[in-house]
């Protein structure tokens, strides 16, 4: 083999001096400068890592690099799933959905993956039902709260540290899953409980959805089941193209925060079923045909709702229904503005229609409502921005705040403070004449109008009203408040509107230990308080201005004067 010196002597390799000498001067200068630049860059660059694993968990996986087209037509499910799988396999990171419209079917999210949808990026749910499948790992039996199906566009099962973030969009094309005629197949071929959710999460820990638009789902938009540390922030949901179009639907979820969201749904805007615990909901806007905050059983505790706007809500903005064995405890609602709602609050516990054989009591206690203002409509309209027709039950037109306890359940320690509601009115003498509301509860008062326009309470104890004002926007012949077999009530600073044609402003039926102070009757009325039944006892009305009532007291159905004391009233 020829050595270096032999090659130089033969001219096969030129020395550095000879090479420069043979080059034109400008060329030599350029090469010399380039050499210096490369040398300087090499000196400035950090040392090459011993392993290329230093960026594991931080890498970005663009789904176009995995074959996604994003043309709004090509099915990109496989490419999206491949990117998620690679990200998860490499220890996590970010899966990027760039600009474009990417059509997908059922896709699984996995641990340590953040799905980031760019501002001009969209995941479009396929309108072909064959692109979806059930998530078999999520059971449908054994827990009645899971019976709504297990199909989804995006799902996660037993995954940790997962996030979906925008500012892009997920569009479920939910209208493709709604039949044009009841009883026929929808365009997608999937209906009923086989409709896919936008996001379905089961037994996950640390799951986030943030800063994203979720549009036109076929079913519930975000369904969270038996998961912990869930954060839902700055989400826009518009879900009004199908029946059961819930916004958020939580089932036995714990340590959940919902904040800064706008939810326009067809069904429950924020349902909490099962044993939901340690949940905060704040700084959000909700509108729906059915209810906003709906509680449906389980061991529910430590829930705080605050600083929310509830507009155009038909059905009942705040609703509790508990079957035997349920418990609702330590729950607060504060700083809420209501506009054109029906209801507006219903705690109705003891069993569904008909009354169950299981007599295990339901417990609802330590629930507070404070600083709530707004209007309650008697004429719920067709829901705006909706593609399907929404009707209403007759009882919704003349509803009120309801505290209803049946089947020996326990409803206690319910407080209302700084409440100002203007009810639509319109209650008739026939509505007011109702004395025996059936000892069952029906969803949204399907049995007809409630007998009071403001508050109806039955079989409850420990009720507090502080600085509460009830008014009507049109004449109403019903009492503003009815206490029916209620014990231990404190009312202070109650301002209430009556009607000169009504029987009375208030009606107490076999109720005990009631203290009313600083009460004001705002309009002419024949009677302030009508007692009915021999079971009334320990009622004190002290102070206040009852001058607009022709008489302070009326007695019916065996009620006696010894049951009540009137002191220092004008």
C-alpha positions as CSV (number, residue, x, y, z in Angstrom):
1,X,0.0,0.0,0.0
2,X,1.3,3.4,-0.9
3,X,1.8,5.7,2.1
4,X,1.0,9.4,2.4
5,X,4.4,10.6,1.3
6,X,4.5,8.4,-1.8
7,X,1.1,9.7,-2.9
8,X,2.3,13.3,-2.5
9,X,5.4,12.7,-4.5
10,X,3.4,11.2,-7.3
11,X,1.1,14.1,-7.4
12,X,-2.0,12.1,-6.5
13,X,-2.4,14.3,-3.4
14,X,-1.4,17.9,-3.4
15,X,0.0,19.6,-0.4
16,X,-2.2,22.4,1.1
17,X,0.3,25.0,-0.2
18,X,0.3,23.5,-3.7
19,X,-3.4,23.3,-3.8
20,X,-3.9,26.9,-2.9
21,X,-1.2,27.9,-5.4
22,X,-3.1,26.2,-8.2
23,X,-6.4,27.9,-7.4
24,X,-7.3,31.3,-8.6
25,X,-7.0,33.8,-5.7
26,X,-10.7,34.5,-5.3
27,X,-11.6,30.8,-5.2
28,X,-8.9,30.2,-2.6
29,X,-10.1,33.0,-0.5
30,X,-13.6,31.7,-0.6
31,X,-12.6,28.2,0.4
32,X,-10.4,29.5,3.2
33,X,-13.3,31.6,4.6
34,X,-15.7,28.6,4.3
35,X,-13.2,26.5,6.2
36,X,-13.1,29.1,9.0
37,X,-16.9,29.3,9.1
38,X,-17.2,25.5,9.4
39,X,-14.5,25.4,12.1
40,X,-16.2,28.2,14.1
41,X,-19.6,26.6,13.8
42,X,-18.2,23.3,15.0
43,X,-16.6,25.0,17.9
44,X,-19.9,26.7,18.9
45,X,-22.1,23.7,18.5
46,X,-22.8,21.6,21.6
47,X,-21.2,18.2,21.8
48,X,-23.2,15.5,20.0
49,X,-25.1,13.4,22.6
50,X,-23.9,10.0,23.3
51,X,-27.4,8.7,22.7
52,X,-30.3,10.1,20.6
53,X,-32.8,9.3,23.4
54,X,-32.2,12.7,25.2
55,X,-35.4,14.1,23.6
56,X,-37.7,11.2,24.4
57,X,-41.0,12.5,25.6
58,X,-40.6,15.8,23.8
59,X,-40.8,14.8,20.2
60,X,-43.4,16.0,17.7
61,X,-45.1,13.4,15.5
62,X,-46.7,15.1,12.5
63,X,-49.5,12.8,11.2
64,X,-48.7,13.8,7.6
65,X,-45.3,12.0,8.1
66,X,-47.3,8.9,8.8
67,X,-49.3,9.1,5.6
68,X,-52.2,11.3,6.5
69,X,-53.6,13.4,3.6
70,X,-55.8,15.9,5.3
71,X,-57.8,16.5,2.1
72,X,-61.3,16.1,3.7
73,X,-62.0,12.9,1.8
74,X,-59.2,10.3,2.4
75,X,-59.6,8.2,5.5
76,X,-56.7,9.1,7.8
77,X,-57.6,6.9,10.8
78,X,-54.6,4.6,10.3
79,X,-52.1,7.4,10.0
80,X,-53.4,9.1,13.1
81,X,-53.3,5.9,15.0
82,X,-49.8,5.1,13.8
83,X,-48.5,8.5,15.0
84,X,-50.2,8.0,18.4
85,X,-48.7,4.5,18.7
86,X,-45.2,5.7,17.8
87,X,-45.4,8.6,20.2
88,X,-46.6,6.3,23.0
89,X,-43.9,3.7,22.2
90,X,-41.1,6.4,22.3
91,X,-42.1,7.5,25.8
92,X,-44.6,10.2,24.8
93,X,-44.7,13.6,23.2
94,X,-47.0,15.5,20.9
95,X,-49.0,14.2,18.0
96,X,-49.5,17.1,15.6
97,X,-52.6,17.5,13.4
98,X,-51.5,20.3,11.1
99,X,-53.6,22.4,8.7
100,X,-56.1,20.4,6.8
101,X,-59.3,18.3,7.3
102,X,-58.5,14.8,8.4
103,X,-61.3,12.3,8.2
104,X,-61.1,9.6,10.9
105,X,-63.1,6.9,12.6
106,X,-62.5,5.3,16.0
107,X,-59.0,6.1,17.3
108,X,-57.4,5.2,20.6
109,X,-55.4,7.7,22.7
110,X,-52.6,6.3,24.8
111,X,-50.5,7.3,27.8
112,X,-48.2,10.3,27.7
113,X,-49.6,11.5,24.4
114,X,-50.7,15.1,23.8
115,X,-52.9,15.4,20.6
116,X,-52.4,18.9,19.3
117,X,-54.7,20.2,16.6
118,X,-53.4,23.3,14.9
119,X,-55.7,26.3,14.5
120,X,-56.4,25.4,10.9
121,X,-56.5,21.7,11.5
122,X,-59.6,19.6,11.9
123,X,-60.4,16.1,12.8
124,X,-63.6,15.2,11.0
125,X,-65.6,12.2,12.1
126,X,-66.4,10.0,9.2
127,X,-70.1,9.8,8.1
128,X,-69.6,6.1,7.4
129,X,-70.7,4.1,10.4
130,X,-68.3,1.2,9.3
131,X,-65.4,3.4,10.4
132,X,-66.4,3.1,14.1
133,X,-66.4,0.2,16.6
134,X,-67.4,-0.4,20.2
135,X,-64.7,-0.1,22.9
136,X,-65.0,-3.5,24.3
137,X,-62.9,-2.7,27.4
138,X,-65.7,-0.4,28.6
139,X,-68.5,-2.6,30.1
140,X,-72.1,-1.8,29.5
141,X,-73.5,-3.9,32.3
142,X,-73.1,-4.1,36.1
143,X,-73.3,-0.4,36.5
144,X,-76.5,1.2,35.2
145,X,-74.7,4.5,34.6
146,X,-72.7,2.9,31.8
147,X,-75.6,1.8,29.7
148,X,-75.4,4.7,27.2
149,X,-73.0,2.9,24.8
150,X,-69.3,2.5,24.3
151,X,-68.6,3.9,20.8
152,X,-66.4,6.9,20.2
153,X,-64.4,9.0,17.8
154,X,-61.4,9.3,20.3
155,X,-61.2,7.1,23.3
156,X,-58.7,6.3,26.1
157,X,-58.8,3.3,28.5
158,X,-56.6,3.0,31.6
159,X,-54.3,5.7,30.2
160,X,-52.3,8.3,32.1
161,X,-51.1,11.8,31.3
162,X,-53.2,12.3,28.1
163,X,-54.2,15.6,26.6
164,X,-56.3,16.8,23.7
165,X,-55.6,20.5,22.8
166,X,-56.4,23.0,20.1
167,X,-56.9,25.6,19.0
168,X,-58.2,23.5,16.2
169,X,-61.5,21.6,15.8
170,X,-63.1,18.2,16.2
171,X,-66.3,17.8,14.2
172,X,-68.4,14.7,14.7
173,X,-70.8,15.1,11.8
174,X,-73.6,14.2,14.3
175,X,-76.4,14.9,11.8
176,X,-75.2,11.8,9.9
177,X,-76.3,9.7,12.9
178,X,-79.8,11.2,13.2
179,X,-82.6,9.6,11.1
180,X,-84.7,11.9,9.0
181,X,-87.8,9.9,10.1
182,X,-88.1,8.3,13.4
183,X,-87.7,4.5,13.2
184,X,-85.6,4.6,10.0
185,X,-81.8,4.2,9.6
186,X,-79.7,7.4,9.8
187,X,-77.3,8.1,6.9
188,X,-74.3,6.7,8.7
189,X,-76.1,3.4,9.5
190,X,-75.4,3.9,13.2
191,X,-78.0,5.1,15.7
192,X,-79.2,4.6,19.3
193,X,-76.4,3.7,21.7
194,X,-74.0,2.9,18.9
195,X,-73.5,6.6,18.1
196,X,-69.9,7.7,18.8
197,X,-69.0,10.3,21.4
198,X,-66.4,13.0,20.5
199,X,-64.2,11.9,23.5
200,X,-64.7,8.8,25.7
201,X,-62.5,8.3,28.7
202,X,-62.5,5.2,31.0
203,X,-60.4,4.7,34.1
204,X,-57.8,7.2,33.2
205,X,-55.6,9.4,35.5
206,X,-54.6,12.9,34.5
207,X,-56.6,13.6,31.4
208,X,-57.0,17.1,29.9
209,X,-59.0,18.6,27.1
210,X,-58.3,22.3,26.5
211,X,-58.5,25.2,24.1
212,X,-60.5,23.4,21.4
213,X,-63.8,23.5,19.5
214,X,-66.0,20.3,19.7
215,X,-68.8,20.5,17.2
216,X,-71.8,18.4,16.2
217,X,-71.3,15.2,18.0
218,X,-73.5,12.2,17.3
219,X,-74.0,11.6,21.1
220,X,-72.3,13.1,24.2
221,X,-69.4,15.4,23.4
222,X,-67.1,14.5,26.4
223,X,-67.9,11.4,28.4
224,X,-65.6,10.7,31.4
225,X,-66.1,7.4,33.3
226,X,-64.4,6.4,36.6
227,X,-61.4,8.7,36.0
228,X,-59.4,11.0,38.2
229,X,-57.6,14.3,37.8
230,X,-59.5,15.5,34.8
231,X,-59.2,19.0,33.5
232,X,-61.6,20.5,31.0
233,X,-60.6,24.1,30.2
234,X,-61.4,26.7,27.5
235,X,-63.6,24.3,25.4
236,X,-66.3,25.4,23.0
237,X,-69.0,22.8,22.5
238,X,-71.8,23.2,20.0
239,X,-73.9,20.1,20.1
240,X,-77.4,20.5,18.7
241,X,-77.8,18.1,15.8
242,X,-79.1,15.0,17.5
243,X,-81.0,13.7,20.5
244,X,-79.0,13.2,23.8
245,X,-76.5,15.7,22.6
246,X,-74.9,16.2,26.1
247,X,-71.9,18.5,26.6
248,X,-70.0,17.1,29.5
249,X,-71.1,13.8,30.9
250,X,-69.3,12.6,34.0
251,X,-69.7,9.2,35.6
252,X,-68.1,8.5,39.0
253,X,-65.3,10.9,38.2
254,X,-63.1,12.5,40.9
255,X,-60.9,15.5,41.1
256,X,-62.3,17.3,38.1
257,X,-62.0,20.9,37.1
258,X,-64.2,22.5,34.4
259,X,-63.4,26.2,33.7
260,X,-63.7,28.9,31.0
261,X,-66.0,26.8,28.7
262,X,-68.9,27.6,26.4
263,X,-71.4,24.8,26.1
264,X,-74.4,24.9,23.8
265,X,-76.0,21.5,23.9
266,X,-79.2,19.8,23.0
267,X,-79.3,17.6,26.2
268,X,-77.6,17.9,29.6
269,X,-74.9,20.4,29.5
270,X,-72.9,19.1,32.4
271,X,-74.3,15.8,33.8
272,X,-72.8,14.1,36.8
273,X,-73.9,10.5,37.4
274,X,-72.6,8.0,39.8
275,X,-70.2,8.8,42.6
276,X,-68.8,12.1,41.3
277,X,-66.7,13.8,44.0
278,X,-64.3,16.8,44.4
279,X,-65.4,18.7,41.3
280,X,-65.2,22.4,40.6
281,X,-67.1,24.2,37.7
282,X,-66.5,27.9,37.1
283,X,-66.4,30.8,34.7
284,X,-68.5,29.2,32.0
285,X,-71.5,29.7,29.9
286,X,-74.2,27.0,29.4
287,X,-77.3,26.7,27.3
288,X,-79.4,23.6,26.7
289,X,-82.8,22.1,26.0
290,X,-82.7,19.8,29.1
291,X,-80.7,20.6,32.2
292,X,-77.3,22.1,32.9
293,X,-76.1,20.6,36.2
294,X,-77.8,17.3,36.5
295,X,-77.1,14.8,39.3
296,X,-78.3,11.2,38.9
297,X,-77.4,9.1,41.8
298,X,-74.3,7.6,43.5
299,X,-72.3,8.9,46.4
300,X,-71.9,12.6,45.4
301,X,-70.0,15.0,47.5
302,X,-67.8,18.1,47.5
303,X,-69.0,19.9,44.3
304,X,-68.6,23.6,43.9
305,X,-70.2,25.5,41.0
306,X,-69.6,29.3,40.6
307,X,-69.5,32.2,38.3
308,X,-71.5,30.8,35.5
309,X,-74.1,32.1,33.0
310,X,-77.1,29.9,32.2
311,X,-79.1,31.1,29.3
312,X,-81.9,29.6,27.3
313,X,-82.2,26.5,29.5
314,X,-85.4,24.5,29.2
315,X,-86.1,21.5,31.5
316,X,-84.3,22.6,34.7
317,X,-80.9,24.3,35.1
318,X,-80.0,22.5,38.4
319,X,-81.5,19.1,39.0
320,X,-81.0,16.3,41.5
321,X,-82.7,12.9,41.2
322,X,-81.7,10.1,43.4
323,X,-82.7,6.4,43.4
324,X,-82.5,4.3,46.6
325,X,-79.0,4.3,48.1
326,X,-77.9,7.7,46.6
327,X,-76.3,10.4,48.6
328,X,-75.8,14.1,47.7
329,X,-73.8,16.1,50.2
330,X,-71.7,19.2,50.5
331,X,-72.6,20.9,47.3
332,X,-72.7,24.7,46.5
333,X,-73.9,26.9,43.7
334,X,-72.9,30.5,43.8
335,X,-72.8,33.6,41.6
336,X,-75.0,32.3,38.8
337,X,-77.0,34.4,36.3
338,X,-80.1,32.9,34.8
339,X,-81.8,34.1,31.6
340,X,-85.0,32.5,30.2
341,X,-84.8,29.2,32.0
342,X,-87.5,26.9,33.3
343,X,-87.3,25.1,36.6
344,X,-85.0,26.6,37.9
345,X,-83.9,24.3,40.7
346,X,-85.1,20.8,41.6
347,X,-84.0,18.4,44.3
348,X,-86.4,15.5,44.0
349,X,-85.3,12.3,45.8
350,X,-86.7,9.0,46.7
351,X,-87.1,6.9,43.6
352,X,-88.3,7.1,40.0
353,X,-91.7,6.5,38.6
354,X,-93.2,4.3,39.8
355,X,-92.1,4.2,43.5
356,X,-89.4,1.4,43.8
357,X,-89.7,-1.6,46.0
358,X,-86.3,-0.9,47.5
359,X,-86.9,1.5,50.4
360,X,-83.2,2.3,51.1
361,X,-83.3,6.0,51.8
362,X,-81.8,8.7,49.6
363,X,-79.9,11.4,51.4
364,X,-79.5,15.0,50.2
365,X,-78.0,17.4,52.7
366,X,-75.8,20.5,53.0
367,X,-76.6,22.0,49.6
368,X,-76.4,25.8,49.2
369,X,-77.5,28.3,46.6
370,X,-76.2,31.8,46.8
371,X,-76.1,35.0,44.8
372,X,-78.4,33.7,42.0
373,X,-80.3,36.2,39.8
374,X,-82.4,36.0,36.7
375,X,-85.6,35.2,34.9
376,X,-87.7,32.0,34.7
377,X,-89.8,31.7,31.6
378,X,-93.2,30.2,31.1
379,X,-92.9,30.0,27.4
380,X,-89.9,27.8,26.5
381,X,-89.1,28.3,22.8
382,X,-87.5,26.2,20.1
383,X,-83.8,26.0,21.0
384,X,-81.8,28.3,18.9
385,X,-79.0,27.2,16.6
386,X,-80.5,23.7,16.6
387,X,-81.3,21.5,13.6
388,X,-83.8,19.3,15.4
389,X,-87.2,20.2,17.0
390,X,-87.4,20.5,20.7
391,X,-90.8,20.3,22.5
392,X,-91.6,20.7,26.2
393,X,-93.7,19.1,28.8
394,X,-96.7,21.0,30.1
395,X,-95.4,21.2,33.6
396,X,-92.3,23.0,32.5
397,X,-94.4,26.1,31.8
398,X,-95.4,26.6,35.4
399,X,-92.5,25.2,37.3
400,X,-90.6,26.6,40.4
401,X,-87.9,25.7,42.8
402,X,-88.7,22.3,44.1
403,X,-87.4,20.4,47.2
404,X,-89.3,17.1,47.1
405,X,-88.6,14.1,49.4
406,X,-90.5,10.9,49.2
407,X,-90.3,7.3,50.4
408,X,-88.8,8.1,53.8
409,X,-85.6,9.6,52.3
410,X,-83.7,12.5,53.9
411,X,-83.6,16.1,52.6
412,X,-82.1,18.5,55.0
413,X,-79.9,21.6,55.4
414,X,-80.7,23.4,52.2
415,X,-80.0,27.1,52.1
416,X,-80.8,30.0,49.8
417,X,-79.2,33.4,50.2
418,X,-79.2,36.5,48.0
419,X,-81.6,35.1,45.5
420,X,-83.6,37.3,43.1
421,X,-85.8,35.6,40.6
422,X,-88.5,36.9,38.3
423,X,-90.9,34.1,37.4
424,X,-93.0,34.2,34.2
425,X,-96.3,33.8,36.1
426,X,-99.5,32.7,34.5
427,X,-100.5,30.1,37.1
428,X,-104.2,29.6,37.3
429,X,-106.6,29.1,40.2
430,X,-106.8,25.4,39.1
431,X,-103.0,25.2,39.4
432,X,-103.1,26.8,42.9
433,X,-105.9,24.5,44.1
434,X,-103.6,21.4,43.9
435,X,-103.1,20.1,47.4
436,X,-102.0,16.5,46.9
437,X,-98.9,16.4,44.7
438,X,-98.4,12.6,44.2
439,X,-95.8,11.0,46.5
440,X,-93.5,10.3,43.6
441,X,-91.4,12.5,41.5
442,X,-91.5,12.9,37.8
443,X,-88.8,14.3,35.6
444,X,-89.5,17.9,34.6
445,X,-92.9,17.8,36.4
446,X,-94.6,15.7,33.7
447,X,-97.6,15.4,36.0
448,X,-98.5,19.1,35.4
449,X,-97.9,22.5,36.9
450,X,-96.5,22.9,40.4
451,X,-98.9,24.5,42.9
452,X,-96.4,27.3,43.8
453,X,-94.7,29.8,41.6
454,X,-91.5,30.4,43.7
455,X,-90.7,27.5,46.1
456,X,-92.4,24.2,46.8
457,X,-90.9,22.1,49.6
458,X,-92.2,18.8,50.9
459,X,-90.9,16.5,53.6
460,X,-87.7,18.5,54.1
461,X,-86.1,19.9,57.2
462,X,-83.5,22.6,57.9
463,X,-84.4,25.1,55.1
464,X,-82.9,28.6,55.3
465,X,-83.8,31.6,53.1
466,X,-81.8,34.8,53.5
467,X,-82.4,37.9,51.4
468,X,-84.6,36.2,48.9
469,X,-86.9,38.0,46.5
470,X,-89.6,36.4,44.3
471,X,-91.5,38.4,41.7
472,X,-93.6,37.6,38.6
473,X,-93.7,39.2,35.2
474,X,-97.4,38.4,34.7
475,X,-100.2,37.7,37.1
476,X,-100.0,34.3,39.0
477,X,-102.7,32.9,41.3
478,X,-100.5,30.4,43.0
479,X,-98.8,31.1,46.3
480,X,-95.2,32.2,46.1
481,X,-94.1,29.5,48.6
482,X,-95.6,26.3,49.9
483,X,-94.2,24.3,52.8
484,X,-95.7,20.9,52.9
485,X,-94.8,18.8,55.9
486,X,-91.6,20.7,56.4
487,X,-89.7,21.2,59.7
488,X,-87.1,23.7,60.9
489,X,-87.3,26.6,58.6
490,X,-85.6,30.1,59.0
491,X,-86.7,32.9,56.6
492,X,-85.1,36.3,56.9
493,X,-85.5,39.3,54.5
494,X,-88.0,37.6,52.3
495,X,-89.6,40.0,49.7
496,X,-92.5,38.4,47.8
497,X,-95.1,39.4,45.3
498,X,-98.7,38.3,45.8
499,X,-101.9,38.7,43.8
500,X,-105.2,40.2,44.9
501,X,-107.2,37.4,43.3
502,X,-105.1,34.6,44.9
503,X,-106.0,32.8,48.1
504,X,-102.8,33.7,49.9
505,X,-99.2,34.8,49.4
506,X,-97.8,31.8,51.4
507,X,-99.3,28.4,52.2
508,X,-98.1,26.1,55.0
509,X,-99.4,22.5,55.2
510,X,-98.7,20.6,58.5
511,X,-95.3,22.3,58.9
512,X,-93.4,23.0,62.1
513,X,-90.8,25.2,63.7
514,X,-90.8,28.0,61.1
515,X,-89.4,31.4,61.9
516,X,-90.0,34.3,59.5
517,X,-88.4,37.7,60.1
518,X,-88.3,41.0,58.1
519,X,-90.8,39.7,55.5
520,X,-92.2,42.1,52.9
521,X,-95.3,41.7,50.8
522,X,-94.7,43.7,47.6
523,X,-98.2,43.9,46.1
524,X,-101.9,43.8,47.3
525,X,-103.0,40.4,48.5
526,X,-106.0,39.1,50.5
527,X,-104.0,36.9,52.9
528,X,-100.3,36.7,53.8
529,X,-100.1,33.2,55.3
530,X,-102.7,30.4,55.0
531,X,-102.2,27.5,57.4
532,X,-103.7,24.2,56.4
533,X,-103.9,21.1,58.6
534,X,-103.8,20.3,62.3
535,X,-100.1,19.4,62.0
536,X,-98.9,23.0,61.9
537,X,-97.0,24.1,65.0
538,X,-94.3,26.5,66.2
539,X,-94.7,29.1,63.5
540,X,-93.5,32.6,64.3
541,X,-93.8,35.6,62.0
542,X,-91.9,38.5,63.5
543,X,-91.3,42.0,62.1
544,X,-91.6,43.0,58.5
545,X,-94.1,44.8,56.4
546,X,-97.3,42.9,55.7
547,X,-99.4,46.0,55.2
548,X,-100.3,45.2,51.6
549,X,-102.0,42.0,52.7
550,X,-105.6,42.5,53.8
551,X,-105.2,39.9,56.5
552,X,-102.1,38.4,57.9
553,X,-103.5,34.9,58.5
554,X,-106.1,32.4,57.3
555,X,-106.8,28.9,58.8
556,X,-108.1,25.9,56.9
557,X,-108.5,22.1,57.2
558,X,-108.1,22.0,61.0
559,X,-105.4,24.5,61.5
560,X,-105.6,26.6,64.7
561,X,-104.4,30.0,65.8
562,X,-102.2,28.4,68.6
563,X,-99.9,27.1,65.8
564,X,-98.7,30.6,65.0
565,X,-97.5,33.7,66.7
566,X,-97.6,37.1,64.9
567,X,-95.3,39.7,66.5
568,X,-94.3,43.2,65.6
569,X,-95.7,43.2,62.1
570,X,-97.1,46.2,60.3
